[in-house]
Structures are given as structure tokens and as C-alpha cells.
Amino acid sequence: MRFGPLLAGAAAFAFLFFLPKILGFQKDTQLFLPCLLVCIHSKQILETTPETVLPSVHNPGVPDEIFHEELKKAYRTALEQPSGYPTLGFQSDYILYLSGFFSNIQRKEGWNDRELAAACYSAYFQAWFQVPSAMLQKIAKQMTLFLFPRGGDFYSAGSTIELDKFATSRRRLPDSQLSLEVQKIYQSYKESLKRVEADRPHPPGFPVLARLAHLLALGALWLQFAFFAAITIVWLRPEGRPLRLAGLAILAVLAAAYGNALTVAIVNSLDVARYRMGYAPVFLLGLAMIISYLLILVSEGFRRRKQIGELQFAEAKPAQTPD
């Protein structure tokens, strides 16, 4: 029984590890991360020097001049696309989904999926070695979205999503080029979207909550500074021993939020709303714990000051002599 949870966790890990291969998604998972890294870091990759490959030699999967030329074409068009990411400065989704960059470079270089993935990884790590300052600057811009959250990350009133306009903004095959079975599935999907929009509950907006979320977003960085200063004092002073365990629990919660945000800032962009919404609940929990911890410290300080004052008063009070 002692090793039961460990064996169950190992079995779950093995199942999830082989699940993409079982479902036939191995190809997508093999290329998604390397292609995403190239799209997000196109600006930094184009600042590097392409590798030289002899014309008579097959490129084994390195970012050469052809790779850089095709990426530069896609990047220039991505700069002009609307709804780009502000901290990145361009629309990375265009390069990944609409530009045809990866299929074009795979055809011109004669690469298979493994060689394409190797070229993408090589281009990404070359950017770290050749232009580390540009890579660190990109991460710093992303982390500002974490250190200075927006009020909407913690609370936002319900708003209608215009799915029809969203769908027409995406390129897709005409209905005539779809098989009859796919047309039926697609038509059923569109009808289900209309039913969802018709039955969508519209929760009322609460201005008080929106205001509190805005104030919490403004004070998030200062609350963290105050907590780290307080936990340092608690660990340095012997009388703070009873509060150390609670401080470690808060650090564990904050570490999860910091790790999530830093990972996304390195490999992707916190401009994407789903990532901010993803870390916001844990971050909000950490801020609530910080506020509670600081309030306890303040109340403990007042209690000790009161005890010291009462002790000093008792010592200063003259002792009563018996009649």
C-alpha cells in the first residue's frame, strides 16, 4: 500500500506519454513545439547568421540561407497582419498557420518531419547563443504582463463573442471541397454554435468587483515585495519561528504561478489571453494568502507591542507596601 500511489502515478504518466501515439497524433506533437518556437522567436532568429551548406550536399536539418529567406518573407507579412501581439510586435499565428512557411521550406529543402524539427530547434538555440540579449529582452517584455497584471485577468463581466465574424476571419476550405460526411459534421457544428449563442447566459457585471480587481492588479507587485521582505525578517528573527511554515506554503503556491508564467514567457507569449487566464487563479490565490499573512504579521506586531507596553507599565508601577 505504501507504493500504491507511486505506481498509480507512474502508470498514469506512461499512459499519457504514449497516448498521442495511440491516437495517431505523433506527427503533430513532434512538430508543434519546434514550429511554435520558430514562429514566436522569428524576430530573434532573423538576427542570427545562417549556417552554410554546400549546394551538392543534402541539408541534414540546419537553418541555412534558404530557411532564413523564407522565414523573412513570412515575418514581413506577419508584421502587417491585424490583431498582432503587442509585446511580440507581430502576428505569430500567421507564420504558424497561414503563411505556408513550414510546408514551403520542407519542400525546398527536401526535409522529412525529423529534419524539419531539427532545423527549428537549431534555429531557436542559435538565437540563444548568438543574440542572448534579444532573447532575454523578449522574456522581460512578457514578464511585465505577469508582474503588472490587468484587472481583467482577475475579473471581467460576461460579453458576447461574435462567432460568425471570428470564423470568417480564419481561412478555411470552401464547403464544396469538403466531403459529404464532413459537410454534415460542419453544418451540425455551426448549428450548435447558434444554439449556444441563443442560450448563452449573460451574467450581470458588478462594478465593485471590477474596481477591486483593478486595485488588486495595481498593488500586486507591491504585495509581493512586502511579502518577500516580511518572510526574510521572519526567517532572520528567532521569534518568527511559528510563522515560517505558513510562509513556505505561500512560497510553494507562488512558485507554481512563477514557474508557469516563466515557462510560457520563454517558449511562447503571455500576450495570449488563455495563458494569463491560466495562471491568474493560482496567482490570485497567492495574493490572497499574502494579504492574510501580512495581516497576521501586523496583528502579531500589535499584540507583542501591547504585551511589551503592559510589562513596562508593570515594572514602572511602584509596588504597594502593606499597611
C-alpha positions in Angstrom: 0.0 0.0 0.0 2.9 2.3 0.6 4.0 2.2 -3.1 0.4 2.2 -4.4 0.2 6.0 -5.2 3.7 5.9 -6.7 2.8 3.0 -9.0 -0.5 4.6 -10.0 1.3 7.9 -10.8 3.9 6.0 -12.9 1.1 4.2 -14.8 -0.8 7.4 -15.5 2.4 9.1 -16.7 3.2 6.2 -19.1 -0.4 6.2 -20.4 -0.3 10.0 -21.1 3.2 9.7 -22.6 2.0 7.1 -25.2 -1.5 8.5 -25.7 -0.5 10.8 -28.7 1.0 7.8 -30.5 -2.0 5.6 -29.7 -4.4 8.3 -31.1 -2.2 8.9 -34.2 -1.2 12.4 -33.1 2.5 11.6 -33.0 3.3 13.7 -36.1 1.5 16.8 -34.8 3.2 16.5 -31.4 6.6 16.0 -33.0 6.4 19.3 -35.0 4.2 21.5 -32.9 6.8 22.7 -30.3 9.7 23.3 -32.7 7.5 25.1 -35.2 6.0 27.2 -32.4 9.4 28.2 -31.2 10.4 29.4 -34.6 7.1 31.4 -35.0 7.4 33.1 -31.6 11.1 33.9 -32.0 11.1 34.8 -35.7 12.5 38.3 -35.0 15.4 37.0 -32.9 16.2 34.1 -35.3 16.4 36.5 -38.2 19.1 38.4 -36.3 21.4 35.3 -36.3 23.8 34.2 -39.0 22.5 31.3 -41.2 24.7 28.2 -41.5 26.4 27.4 -44.7 25.5 24.2 -46.6 27.2 23.2 -49.8 24.8 23.1 -52.8 25.8 19.5 -53.6 25.2 18.3 -50.1 21.8 17.5 -48.6 20.9 19.7 -45.8 20.6 17.4 -42.7 18.3 19.8 -40.9 20.1 23.1 -40.2 18.8 26.7 -40.7 20.6 27.8 -43.8 20.1 30.8 -46.1 17.0 29.3 -47.7 15.5 28.9 -44.3 16.2 32.5 -43.3 14.9 33.9 -46.6 11.6 32.0 -46.4 11.2 33.0 -42.7 11.9 36.6 -43.5 9.1 36.7 -46.1 6.6 35.2 -43.7 7.8 37.6 -40.9 7.4 40.7 -43.0 3.8 39.7 -43.8 3.1 38.9 -40.2 4.2 42.4 -39.2 1.3 43.8 -41.3 -1.3 41.4 -40.0 -4.0 42.9 -37.7 -4.6 41.7 -34.2 -0.9 41.1 -33.6 0.6 40.6 -30.2 1.8 43.9 -28.7 4.9 42.7 -26.9 6.0 40.5 -29.8 5.2 43.2 -32.4 3.8 40.8 -35.0 1.2 38.1 -35.5 2.9 34.8 -34.9 -0.2 32.8 -35.7 0.1 33.9 -39.3 3.5 32.3 -39.6 2.4 29.1 -38.0 -1.0 28.5 -39.7 -1.4 30.7 -42.8 2.0 31.6 -44.3 2.8 28.1 -45.5 6.4 28.7 -44.4 7.0 25.2 -43.0 5.5 23.3 -45.9 7.5 25.5 -48.4 10.8 25.1 -46.6 10.2 21.4 -46.2 9.5 21.1 -49.9 12.5 23.2 -51.0 15.0 21.5 -48.6 13.6 18.0 -49.1 13.2 17.5 -45.4 11.2 14.9 -43.6 9.5 15.8 -40.3 12.5 14.8 -38.2 14.8 17.1 -40.2 12.3 20.0 -40.1 12.1 19.6 -36.3 15.9 19.5 -36.0 16.2 22.7 -38.1 13.6 24.5 -35.9 15.4 23.5 -32.7 18.7 24.5 -34.1 17.4 28.0 -35.2 16.0 28.5 -31.7 19.1 27.6 -29.8 21.3 29.5 -32.2 19.3 32.6 -31.3 20.2 31.9 -27.6 23.9 31.6 -28.4 24.2 34.4 -30.9 21.7 37.1 -29.7 21.1 36.2 -26.0 20.3 39.9 -25.2 17.4 39.9 -27.7 16.0 36.6 -26.3 16.2 37.9 -22.7 14.6 41.2 -23.8 11.7 39.2 -25.3 11.2 37.3 -22.0 11.4 40.5 -20.0 8.6 42.1 -22.0 6.5 39.0 -21.4 7.1 39.0 -17.7 5.9 42.6 -17.4 2.4 41.2 -18.2 2.8 38.9 -15.2 4.3 41.4 -12.8 1.8 44.1 -13.8 -1.4 42.2 -14.4 -4.5 43.7 -15.8 -7.8 44.0 -13.9 -9.5 41.8 -16.5 -7.1 38.9 -15.6 -8.9 38.6 -12.2 -12.4 39.6 -13.1 -14.3 40.5 -16.3 -18.1 40.8 -16.9 -19.6 38.5 -19.5 -19.5 39.7 -23.1 -20.9 38.4 -26.3 -18.4 36.7 -28.7 -19.3 37.2 -32.3 -18.5 33.7 -33.6 -19.6 34.4 -37.1 -17.1 37.2 -37.6 -14.4 35.2 -35.8 -15.0 32.3 -38.2 -14.9 34.4 -41.3 -11.6 35.9 -40.3 -10.0 32.5 -40.5 -9.0 30.9 -43.8 -10.8 27.6 -44.4 -11.7 25.3 -47.3 -14.9 26.1 -49.2 -17.9 23.9 -48.4 -17.8 22.5 -51.9 -14.3 21.0 -51.4 -15.5 19.1 -48.3 -16.8 15.5 -48.4 -20.5 15.0 -47.7 -19.7 13.5 -44.3 -17.5 16.4 -43.3 -20.2 18.9 -44.6 -22.8 17.3 -42.4 -20.5 17.4 -39.4 -19.5 21.1 -40.1 -23.2 22.1 -40.6 -24.1 20.4 -37.3 -21.3 22.3 -35.6 -22.4 25.7 -37.0 -26.0 25.0 -35.8 -24.7 24.1 -32.3 -22.8 27.4 -32.2 -26.0 29.2 -33.0 -27.9 27.4 -30.2 -25.1 28.2 -27.8 -25.2 31.9 -28.7 -29.0 31.9 -28.3 -29.0 30.2 -24.9 -25.9 31.9 -23.6 -26.3 33.2 -20.1 -25.3 36.8 -19.6 -24.1 37.2 -16.0 -24.5 40.7 -14.7 -21.5 42.9 -14.3 -20.6 44.0 -10.8 -18.7 47.4 -10.9 -17.5 46.8 -7.3 -15.7 43.6 -8.3 -14.2 45.2 -11.4 -12.9 48.0 -9.2 -11.5 45.7 -6.7 -9.8 43.7 -9.4 -8.3 46.9 -10.8 -6.9 47.9 -7.4 -5.5 44.4 -6.8 -3.8 44.4 -10.1 -2.2 47.8 -9.3 -1.0 46.5 -5.9 0.1 43.0 -6.9 3.8 43.8 -7.3 4.0 45.8 -4.1 2.2 43.0 -2.2 4.8 40.5 -3.4 7.7 42.9 -2.4 6.1 43.3 1.0 5.7 39.5 1.4 9.3 38.7 0.5 10.6 41.4 2.8 8.4 40.0 5.6 9.4 36.4 5.1 13.0 37.4 5.2 12.6 39.1 8.5 10.6 36.1 9.8 13.5 33.7 9.0 16.1 36.0 10.4 14.4 36.6 13.8 14.0 33.7 16.2 10.6 34.9 17.4 9.3 34.4 13.9 9.6 30.6 14.0 5.8 29.9 14.3 5.2 31.8 11.1 7.8 30.1 8.9 5.8 27.1 7.8 2.9 29.3 6.6 5.4 31.4 4.7 6.8 28.3 3.0 3.3 27.3 2.0 2.7 30.6 0.3 6.1 30.4 -1.4 5.0 27.0 -2.9 1.9 28.5 -4.3 3.7 31.4 -5.7 6.4 29.2 -7.2 3.7 27.4 -9.2 2.5 30.7 -10.7 6.0 32.0 -11.3 7.1 28.7 -13.0 4.0 28.7 -15.2 4.5 32.3 -16.3 8.2 32.0 -16.8 7.8 28.9 -19.0 5.2 30.5 -21.2 7.3 33.7 -21.4 10.3 31.6 -22.6 8.6 29.4 -25.2 5.5 31.4 -26.1 3.9 34.7 -25.3 1.9 35.9 -22.3 0.1 38.1 -24.8 -2.2 35.1 -25.4 -5.2 35.6 -23.1 -5.6 32.0 -22.3 -2.2 31.9 -20.6 -2.9 34.9 -18.4 -6.2 33.4 -17.5 -4.4 30.1 -16.8 -2.0 31.4 -14.2 -4.4 34.1 -12.8 -6.4 31.7 -10.4 -3.2 30.4 -8.8 -1.7 33.9 -8.7 -4.9 35.3 -7.2 -4.8 32.6 -4.6 -1.2 33.5 -3.8 -2.1 37.2 -3.4 -5.0 36.3 -1.1 -2.6 34.2 1.0 -0.1 37.1 1.0 -2.7 39.6 2.3 -3.7 37.2 5.0 -0.1 36.6 6.0 0.7 40.3 6.2 -2.4 41.0 8.2 -1.3 38.2 10.7 2.1 39.8 10.9 0.7 43.2 11.6 -1.7 41.9 14.2 1.1 39.9 15.8 3.2 43.0 15.9 0.5 45.0 17.7 0.0 42.2 20.2 3.6 42.0 21.0 3.9 45.8 21.3 0.9 45.7 23.7 2.5 43.0 25.8 5.8 44.9 26.0 3.9 48.0 27.0 2.0 46.2 29.7 5.2 44.7 31.0 6.9 48.0 31.1 4.0 49.6 32.8 4.0 46.8 35.4 7.7 47.3 36.1 7.3 51.1 36.4 4.4 50.9 38.7 5.6 51.2 42.4 5.0 48.2 44.5 2.3 48.6 47.1 3.6 48.4 50.7 1.4 46.7 53.3 -0.1 48.9 56.0 
